[in-house]
Amino acid sequence: MVNEALLDAERGPREALGVKLRQLRKARGWTQEDLADRSAYSATHISAVETGRKPPTLRLSRDLDRIFELSEDTFERNFYSLRNGALLEGFAAYAKEEERAVEIRLFQIGLVPGLLQTPAYARALAEADVRRGLITEAQADHRLAYLAKRQASLERQRPPMLLVIMDESCLRHWVGGDDVMHEQFDALAAFAARRNAVLQVAPHTMGEARPFNLPVNLLTMADGSHVGYAESQAQGHVEREPSRLLSIRASYHHLMAEALSASATVALINQARKGKQ
């Protein structure tokens, strides 16, 4: 048997995946050689995955899902999470559509939307996830590069119309310290002044009139079709069904009507910058 090193799932997502693989294998009473015989990989490779020295390939991930008959929290899902810097399942598919959209509507709670984040703000969030062991430094770098690419796509020759509504909590949630937040507030004010952008805040006083309790993304494509994206803490979902998107769009229109005007939003941003409630 290949030597089995000690594992610590708290060290990071790759190690946690190794712990999961070892537990599943041992629950079947299999050695690493036994598992290797059932997959297209060697026992040495299995050992490297179990000890976190190597991430599982897509082929191995699918083999493991088949071997252990997994339909939830699959190895394939974890493979894409590792590869994309802990991006939620479904987000990569949404981002491809975002690059082609002629109009982008966003609603965000708690944090400034990614497309509007400054590099320092985004870095502070990524580094916090590294400290919590949710992602590695390499994944943090990948996440930041991925975000920069999305932001750069907005500067294309015919940029999309951007309609962004942030819950007031996005302004009150202090990220990275005063300098980072002051720079972020300046960036939001500059965004609000763009000809192809409308920025609004849904104030806390809106209460139960706010129709969404989770972030929402809505895209309008050049052919008039729509694509939606919503996410929970655990996963994201791309929605293309017109009948479902119709109700989401209607709710978004109600949200726009109830949210602060563009000028009142800039005034609230300036208040938040000064630390006023």
C-alpha positions, 0 to 999 in steps of 0.5 A: 500500500502507498504510504498514507500521510496525515491529513488536516481538512482545515488547511484548505479546500484541496486537503478537505477534498483529500480527507473526503476521498480517503473517508469514502475509500475506507468506508468501502474497505478499499486500499488505494490500490483497490481504488486505483483498479476501479479508476484510470489512475495509479495508486500513487496518484490516488495518494497524491490527491488524498494528501492534498499534493495534487487536485483531482483532474476532471476525469478522475473527479467523474470516475470518483463520482461514478465509483462512489455513486455521488449525486450531491457534493460531487467531486466534479463540482469540487473540481470546478470550484478548485479550478475557478478559484472557489467560484460558485457552481453556475457562475462561469456559465453566467459570466460568459453570457455577461460578456455578450449582454447589451444590458446588465441589471444587478441587485446586491446585498451586503457587499459592493457588486463585483463589477463595481469593486475596486482592486483593493476591495476585492483583494480584501475579500479574497484575503479574508477567505484565504485566512478562513481556509476557504481558498488558497493564495493561488485561488485568490489570485485567480479569483481577482484575475477573473474579476478584472477580466469581467470588469475589462469586458465592460469597456468594449466598443459598445458597452452594455447598459448597467443598472445596479441596485445595492441594498444599503448594507453594501455601503455599511459593510466596512471592508478592508479599512477606511482607505479601502472603503473611501476609495470604493466610495469614490469609485461608486460615485464615478460609476454613478456619473457614467452615461451608460450606468444607473446606480441606486440604493435600496434603503433599509427603510424600504423594509418588506417592500424590497422584493429580493432577499438574495442577489439577482443578476438579469441580462438582456441579450442582443436578440432580446432574450434574457438570462438570469442568475441567482445564488445562495451561499452554496451554489449559483443557478443560471435561469433561461426559462422566459416564464420564470424570468418574467416574474423576476424582471417584474420584481426588479422593476418594482425595486427600481421604483422603490429605491432611492433616485440616482442623486439621492443614492450619491448623497447617501454614498457621501454620507456613508463615506463620512461614517454617517448613519 
